[in-house]
Amino acid sequence: MAGTKRSKIKKNDQVVIIAGRDKGKRGRVLEVAPITGKIKVEGAGVIERHQRANPQSNRGGGIIEKEAFINISNVQLIDPAIGQADSCQNIKLKVTVRKFASPPAADIRWRSENGKE
C-alpha cells in the first residue's frame, strides 16, 4: 500500500524504552521515521561514529557520539498527566487520561447517591 504509515508517537513526546540495551531509560523523541517504524530518543541508542575531518564545512574529525534510530515497538509513551508509561500504545490520550487520572466529581457524586460506593 502506497503512502505513509501513521504513528502515535510524535516528535518531543516523552517515552520510556521497554526493550534493548537501554531498557528503562526515559527521554524525549528527537526524530520519527514512520515509514521505517523507527525513532531517535534523546540519550538512548547512542553510537560512536568515526568522523573524518572536512575543512570545507569547517568540521573537525574524531570519534563523535550520536543517537541511532531504534524500533518504535521498543518504546512506550509516557502519560503527561501522571508521568507513567502507558500500558497500551493503540489508545488515544483522552482514554489514557481517563484510565489513569481520578474520576470526575460528577461520577463520584452519582455513585455515592446510588449507593455504589
N, CA, C and O of each residue as an XYZ file, in Angstrom:
468
protein
N       0.830     -1.175      0.000
C       0.000      0.000      0.000
C       0.875      1.238      0.000
O       1.778      1.358      0.828
N       0.624      2.149     -0.906
C       1.412      3.367     -1.015
C       0.986      4.369      0.049
O      -0.114      4.287      0.596
N       1.870      5.310      0.330
C       1.562      6.334      1.318
C       2.428      6.188      2.550
O       3.364      5.389      2.572
N       2.111      6.964      3.576
C       2.901      6.933      4.799
C       2.144      6.196      5.889
O       0.913      6.167      5.909
N       2.907      5.603      6.794
C       2.315      4.927      7.944
C       2.072      5.950      9.037
O       2.787      6.948      9.130
N       1.068      5.707      9.862
C       0.755      6.602     10.978
C       1.460      6.107     12.230
O       1.647      4.905     12.419
N       1.842      7.035     13.073
C       2.494      6.703     14.325
C       1.852      7.494     15.449
O       1.592      8.688     15.294
N       1.591      6.850     16.580
C       1.039      7.543     17.740
C       2.099      8.401     18.420
O       1.772      9.373     19.102
N       3.360      8.046     18.236
C       4.455      8.755     18.887
C       4.924      9.874     17.963
O       5.228      9.642     16.793
N       4.978     11.076     18.499
C       5.359     12.257     17.728
C       6.640     12.860     18.297
O       7.093     12.480     19.377
N       7.214     13.800     17.558
C       8.414     14.496     17.996
C       8.130     15.253     19.292
O       7.047     15.813     19.461
N       9.088     15.271     20.194
C       9.046     15.926     21.508
C       8.157     15.204     22.524
O       7.954     15.734     23.616
N       7.623     14.032     22.220
C       6.905     13.229     23.212
C       7.908     12.621     24.188
O       9.061     12.379     23.832
N       7.466     12.377     25.410
C       8.289     11.680     26.396
C       7.994     10.186     26.293
O       6.832      9.778     26.284
N       9.047      9.371     26.214
C       8.873      7.926     26.090
C       9.807      7.212     27.055
O      10.781      7.785     27.543
N       9.490      5.946     27.320
C      10.361      5.077     28.097
C      10.688      3.875     27.218
O       9.829      3.370     26.496
N      11.939      3.422     27.287
C      12.371      2.297     26.460
C      12.091      1.016     27.225
O      12.468      0.882     28.388
N      11.419      0.065     26.558
C      10.986     -1.161     27.234
C      11.768     -2.391     26.802
O      11.563     -3.472     27.354
N      12.668     -2.252     25.819
C      13.446     -3.406     25.362
C      14.778     -2.924     24.815
O      14.901     -1.795     24.340
N      15.772     -3.796     24.889
C      17.089     -3.470     24.355
C      18.071     -3.092     25.436
O      17.790     -3.215     26.629
N      19.227     -2.629     25.002
C      20.307     -2.336     25.956
C      20.033     -1.104     26.810
O      20.631     -0.947     27.874
N      19.141     -0.234     26.361
C      18.798      0.970     27.112
C      17.464      0.837     27.831
O      16.805      1.844     28.091
N      17.055     -0.375     28.156
C      15.762     -0.623     28.794
C      15.648      0.161     30.096
O      16.556      0.150     30.927
N      14.506      0.847     30.258
C      14.256      1.617     31.470
C      14.588      3.091     31.353
O      14.172      3.882     32.199
N      15.331      3.482     30.318
C      15.677      4.894     30.153
C      14.474      5.672     29.657
O      13.638      5.153     28.916
N      14.401      6.932     30.080
C      13.356      7.844     29.621
C      14.020      8.943     28.812
O      15.161      9.328     29.068
N      13.282      9.438     27.833
C      13.843     10.511     27.029
C      12.813     11.137     26.125
O      11.672     10.684     26.035
N      13.241     12.193     25.455
C      12.395     12.945     24.538
C      12.656     12.448     23.127
O      13.799     12.160     22.773
N      11.612     12.346     22.319
C      11.748     11.889     20.941
C      12.335     13.024     20.112
O      11.793     14.128     20.077
N      13.459     12.736     19.442
C      14.132     13.735     18.622
C      13.665     13.695     17.174
O      13.549     14.732     16.522
N      13.394     12.478     16.671
C      13.049     12.327     15.265
C      12.211     11.070     15.101
O      12.426     10.081     15.802
N      11.259     11.103     14.181
C      10.395      9.959     13.903
C      10.493      9.632     12.421
O      10.388     10.520     11.574
N      10.697      8.345     12.106
C      10.691      7.866     10.722
C       9.558      6.852     10.597
O       9.791      5.655     10.764
N       8.323      7.310     10.304
C       7.171      6.406     10.322
C       7.204      5.336      9.228
O       6.641      4.256      9.409
N       7.849      5.617      8.105
C       7.892      4.635      7.021
C       8.704      3.411      7.436
O       8.317      2.279      7.148
N       9.827      3.639      8.112
C      10.656      2.520      8.571
C      10.253      2.029      9.953
O      10.698      0.963     10.381
N       9.410      2.795     10.667
C       8.964      2.392     12.003
C      10.029      2.571     13.061
O      10.128      1.764     13.986
N      10.833      3.623     12.938
C      11.925      3.842     13.884
C      11.893      5.274     14.405
O      11.357      6.174     13.759
N      12.482      5.467     15.597
C      12.565      6.792     16.204
C      13.942      6.989     16.831
O      14.659      6.026     17.103
N      14.297      8.256     17.054
C      15.503      8.598     17.807
C      15.064      9.169     19.140
O      14.211     10.055     19.192
N      15.651      8.660     20.232
C      15.325      9.118     21.580
C      16.571      9.745     22.179
O      17.674      9.213     22.053
N      16.379     10.880     22.831
C      17.486     11.619     23.427
C      18.180     10.778     24.501
O      17.545     10.347     25.463
N      19.478     10.549     24.335
C      20.274      9.823     25.318
C      20.154      8.310     25.254
O      20.710      7.620     26.108
N      19.445      7.772     24.267
C      19.273      6.324     24.151
C      19.744      5.868     22.778
O      19.615      6.597     21.795
N      20.285      4.670     22.718
C      20.777      4.145     21.448
C      21.978      4.920     20.947
O      22.125      5.130     19.743
N      22.843      5.349     21.863
C      23.985      6.170     21.493
C      25.051      5.284     20.844
O      25.424      4.239     21.379
N      25.530      5.729     19.677
C      26.595      5.014     18.972
C      27.779      5.954     18.779
O      27.633      7.174     18.855
N      28.950      5.378     18.527
C      30.140      6.167     18.252
C      30.378      6.160     16.751
O      30.425      5.103     16.121
N      30.526      7.338     16.195
C      30.729      7.483     14.758
C      32.131      8.023     14.537
O      32.506      9.044     15.112
N      32.908      7.337     13.702
C      34.258      7.785     13.355
C      34.130      8.778     12.208
O      33.887      8.396     11.062
N      34.295     10.047     12.530
C      34.046     11.121     11.578
C      35.352     11.634     11.002
O      36.280     11.973     11.736
N      35.411     11.687      9.678
C      36.588     12.230      9.006
C      36.490     13.751      9.014
O      35.396     14.307      8.919
N      37.629     14.421      9.127
C      37.649     15.881      9.113
C      37.266     16.388      7.728
O      37.634     15.800      6.711
N      36.513     17.499      7.707
C      36.106     18.117      6.449
C      36.347     19.620      6.559
O      35.531     20.346      7.127
N      37.474     20.084      6.014
C      37.790     21.510      6.138
C      36.807     22.432      5.411
O      36.627     23.583      5.809
N      36.168     21.930      4.345
C      35.223     22.765      3.611
C      34.035     23.181      4.474
O      33.607     24.334      4.433
N      33.502     22.239      5.255
C      32.367     22.570      6.122
C      32.817     22.937      7.530
O      31.999     23.049      8.442
N      34.142     23.124      7.703
C      34.716     23.550      8.986
C      34.355     22.573     10.106
O      33.955     22.974     11.199
N      34.508     21.273      9.803
C      34.185     20.234     10.785
C      35.441     19.424     11.075
O      36.103     18.930     10.162
N      35.753     19.296     12.342
C      36.908     18.522     12.735
C      36.608     17.035     12.755
O      35.449     16.627     12.829
N      37.627     16.251     12.692
C      37.449     14.799     12.718
C      37.520     14.246     14.119
O      37.759     14.987     15.074
N      37.315     12.948     14.252
C      37.391     12.281     15.540
C      36.220     11.340     15.743
O      35.462     11.044     14.818
N      36.094     10.883     16.963
C      35.007      9.973     17.310
C      33.915     10.797     17.990
O      34.143     11.408     19.034
N      32.721     10.805     17.382
C      31.607     11.550     17.957
C      30.520     10.572     18.381
O      30.374      9.498     17.798
N      29.766     10.952     19.394
C      28.650     10.126     19.859
C      27.351     10.754     19.391
O      27.162     11.965     19.502
N      26.448      9.919     18.861
C      25.148     10.412     18.434
C      24.106      9.323     18.626
O      24.434      8.144     18.761
N      22.839      9.740     18.636
C      21.743      8.806     18.837
C      21.438      8.084     17.526
O      21.412      8.694     16.457
N      21.212      6.789     17.629
C      20.823      5.989     16.471
C      19.323      5.735     16.540
O      18.701      5.892     17.590
N      18.752      5.340     15.406
C      17.333      5.007     15.371
C      17.104      3.694     16.118
O      17.909      2.768     16.015
N      16.009      3.617     16.866
C      15.590      2.367     17.499
C      14.166      2.069     17.049
O      13.440      2.963     16.616
N      13.782      0.823     17.154
C      12.473      0.411     16.677
C      11.374      1.012     17.545
O      11.496      1.088     18.767
N      10.310      1.433     16.892
C       9.217      2.111     17.586
C       8.474      1.166     18.530
O       7.806      1.616     19.460
N       8.588     -0.140     18.293
C       7.924     -1.107     19.165
C       8.662     -1.292     20.488
O       8.138     -1.929     21.402
N       9.856     -0.750     20.601
C      10.648     -0.879     21.823
C      10.451      0.273     22.796
O      11.163      0.359     23.797
N       9.500      1.158     22.524
C       9.241      2.285     23.417
C       7.761      2.363     23.762
O       6.911      1.842     23.039
N       7.468      3.023     24.882
C       6.093      3.306     25.299
C       5.976      4.786     25.599
O       6.898      5.407     26.126
N       4.829      5.337     25.255
C       4.551      6.731     25.575
C       4.411      6.913     27.083
O       3.925      6.024     27.782
N       4.836      8.060     27.570
C       4.633      8.407     28.971
C       3.450      9.356     29.030
O       3.414     10.360     28.319
N       2.484      9.037     29.878
C       1.307      9.877     30.037
C       1.730     11.184     30.692
O       2.251     11.157     31.808
N       1.524     12.337     30.035
C       1.980     13.601     30.622
C       1.237     13.996     31.890
O       1.758     14.777     32.686
N       0.037     13.478     32.094
C      -0.744     13.859     33.269
C      -0.137     13.300     34.549
O      -0.120     13.985     35.572
N       0.361     12.072     34.509
C       0.870     11.451     35.728
C       2.329     11.030     35.653
O       2.920     10.687     36.677
N       2.928     11.050     34.454
C       4.340     10.717     34.313
C       4.630      9.239     34.314
O       5.772      8.850     34.554
N       3.641      8.389     34.054
C       3.862      6.952     33.981
C       3.688      6.480     32.552
O       3.026      7.129     31.743
N       4.300      5.323     32.251
C       4.191      4.764     30.910
C       2.784      4.246     30.671
O       2.140      3.711     31.573
N       2.325      4.410     29.455
C       1.009      3.944     29.043
C       1.100      2.443     28.794
O       2.082      1.970     28.223
N       0.084      1.688     29.219
C       0.152      0.232     29.081
C      -0.204     -0.241     27.688
O       0.104     -1.378     27.332
N      -0.844      0.599     26.890
C      -1.239      0.211     25.540
C      -0.969      1.374     24.608
O      -1.399      2.495     24.880
N      -0.259      1.127     23.507
C       0.110      2.203     22.601
C      -1.012      2.575     21.651
O      -0.947      3.638     21.034
N      -2.034      1.751     21.506
C      -3.034      1.979     20.485
C      -4.287      2.692     20.987
O      -5.309      2.689     20.300
N      -4.229      3.304     22.178
C      -5.389      4.042     22.661
C      -5.076      5.528     22.631
O      -3.912      5.926     22.665
N      -6.113      6.342     22.567
C      -5.918      7.776     22.451
C      -5.609      8.383     23.816
O      -5.871      7.769     24.851
N      -5.058      9.576     23.809
C      -4.668     10.258     25.040
C      -5.869     10.511     25.940
O      -5.747     10.441     27.163
N      -7.025     10.803     25.355
C      -8.227     11.058     26.143
C      -8.582      9.829     26.980
O      -8.960      9.961     28.145
N      -8.466      8.652     26.403
C      -8.751      7.412     27.114
C      -7.681      7.159     28.165
O      -7.980      6.676     29.257
N      -6.426      7.485     27.836
C      -5.324      7.277     28.768
C      -5.512      8.135     30.012
O      -5.346      7.647     31.130
N      -5.854      9.399     29.833
C      -6.053     10.300     30.967
C      -7.200      9.792     31.827
O      -7.123      9.821     33.055
N      -8.259      9.328     31.184
C      -9.402      8.808     31.916
C      -9.042      7.534     32.666
O      -9.567      7.277     33.750
N      -8.157      6.744     32.097
C      -7.764      5.477     32.703
C      -6.889      5.706     33.936
O      -7.059      5.030     34.951
N      -5.945      6.664     33.851
C      -5.001      6.859     34.934
C      -5.470      7.892     35.959
O      -5.260      7.712     37.158
N      -6.095      8.954     35.502
C      -6.469     10.047     36.400
C      -7.678      9.660     37.245
O      -8.374      8.689     36.947
N      -7.917     10.425     38.295
C      -9.067     10.145     39.154
C     -10.361     10.464     38.405
O     -10.367     11.333     37.533
N     -11.452      9.778     38.732
C     -12.711     10.022     38.020
C     -13.245     11.421     38.311
O     -12.934     11.997     39.354
N     -14.051     11.976     37.393
C     -14.595     13.320     37.625
C     -15.533     13.361     38.826
O     -16.054     12.332     39.256
N     -15.740     14.555     39.358
C     -16.554     14.730     40.563
C     -18.002     14.299     40.332
O     -18.634     13.750     41.234
N     -18.531     14.544     39.134
C     -19.919     14.168     38.850
C     -20.088     12.655     38.926
O     -21.117     12.164     39.390
N     -19.078     11.920     38.471
C     -19.138     10.464     38.502
C     -19.120      9.963     39.947
O     -19.841      9.024     40.285
N     -18.317     10.573     40.787
C     -18.256     10.182     42.201
C     -19.588     10.489     42.886
O     -20.079      9.688     43.682
N     -20.175     11.660     42.572
C     -21.441     12.055     43.159
C     -22.542     11.058     42.765
O     -23.353     10.667     43.604
N     -22.571     10.658     41.523
C     -23.590      9.729     41.039
C     -23.468      8.385     41.742
O     -24.472      7.782     42.121
N     -22.223      7.915     41.917
C     -22.038      6.626     42.575
C     -22.456      6.675     44.047
O     -23.055      5.724     44.550
N     -22.143      7.776     44.741
C     -22.466      7.854     46.143
C     -23.981      8.005     46.354
O     -24.505      7.524     47.359
N     -24.680      8.651     45.445
C     -26.128      8.786     45.562
C     -26.838      7.453     45.353
O     -27.853      7.179     45.994
N     -26.315      6.638     44.471
C     -26.937      5.366     44.166
C     -26.419      4.212     45.020
O     -26.786      3.056     44.806
N     -25.572      4.533     45.980
C     -25.084      3.516     46.902
C     -24.094      2.539     46.309
O     -23.956      1.417     46.798
N     -23.411      2.948     45.271
C     -22.422      2.060     44.632
C     -21.109      2.080     45.358
O     -20.332      1.133     45.237
N     -20.827      3.130     46.113
C     -19.512      3.237     46.719
C     -19.548      3.198     48.213
O     -18.503      3.279     48.858
